[in-house]
Amino acid sequence: MGRKPKLLTGTEKFIISLAATQEPAVLVVPYMIARVFHSNFTYSLPIVSDQEFVRLYFYTNSYKCQNAIVHPYDEMWFL
């Protein structure tokens, strides 16, 4: 968990938080882990051909981080 994700572009600072519950139908990795950023961030997806299909998965759960609980679909969080 201490390594920098490959798709981040700069020196973004984030904390890693584990999900509060585990849905039996969902694999442990990566859906049990959330990255919570303290500021704006950018993922860089290098595209080499004319068309690419990218599927992003957002697993609805509560993630505890320090003194806050993050719900991925709250209107204050943009994913």
Secondary structure, DSSP 8 states (H G I E B T S, - for coil): --S--TTB-S---EEEEEBSS--TTS-STTTTEEEEESS---B-----SS------------EEETTEEE-TTSTT---
